[in-house]
Amino acid sequence: MSRSQRVPSKAAHSSARFGLTSVLLVALGAGLAFLRLVAPFHGFLVMLLGLALGLAGLVTAIVGIQATRPHKERHGRGHALRGLVLSLAAVLLVLFPAVRAGEVPRINDISTDLADPPIFISAATLDENRSHDMGYPGEEFARQQRRGYPDLSHLILTVSPESAFDKAHAALDAMPRVRITGEDRKEGRIEAVQTSALFHFADDIVVRVRPFEGGSKIDVRSKSRDGKSDFGVNAARIRDLFARIKADRAK
């Protein structure tokens, strides 16, 4: 049978359409959120739609590849292979961060002091947080943090609380995409918001500086506004802040 007489594989052709659409949706969701044309979560939902179509594309591509094997009387293998590649790309782009999330606790509020977590004052007055409970979630989060991030603890400095406050303030202010939202030198409290580079998800941060054995003790709490899992971002942020303070101390 000549090529022109061979029956096209619907699955093969559908997989190409699924694959292309899935990649476009993943890019669209990220792009809309990055340009702030939609809320971060809405952009993420568009990406999830792209993921769903990508999974559908993978299934139909496999069916299409099987249906267009050399001894079959169907054509469209090129479409099936194209759909497989595009669908796989869309799925990996969305699921790769999820693999990382599976390696960390499903919590979004991290504190270096689990017995007495720093309290959000300024963050609680922001319009964006009016519907959010800014209180610490409690022992269940603390238990998961101890298991997932056993290294997180307060930072001890040998300088005065006033000097420690300045170092913490400078380090926090120098971090990318951070905006200071409130501070009280007398209380030793600094609050800020940091947004993610792509989706602009916002996380609230509070730094607390207290006197400790002739020096100072710095505690930090970092809390995500969206989602149940933070993909390890809050713990990484605290480590980054402490590393910056330590680097300043070493100068």
Secondary structure, 3 states (H helix, E strand, C coil): CCHHHCEECHHHHHHHHHHHHHHHHHHHHHHHHHCCCCCHHHHHHHHHHHHHHHHHHHHHHHHHHHHCCCCCCEECHHHHHHHHHHHHHHHHHHHHHHHHHCCCCCCCEEECCCCCCCCCCCHHHCHHHCCCCCCCCCHHHHHHHHHHCCCCCCEEECCCHHHHHHHHHHHHHHCCCEEEEEEECCCCEEEEEEECCCCCCEEEEEEEEEEECCEEEEEEEEEECCCCCCCCHHHHHHHHHHHHHHHHHHC
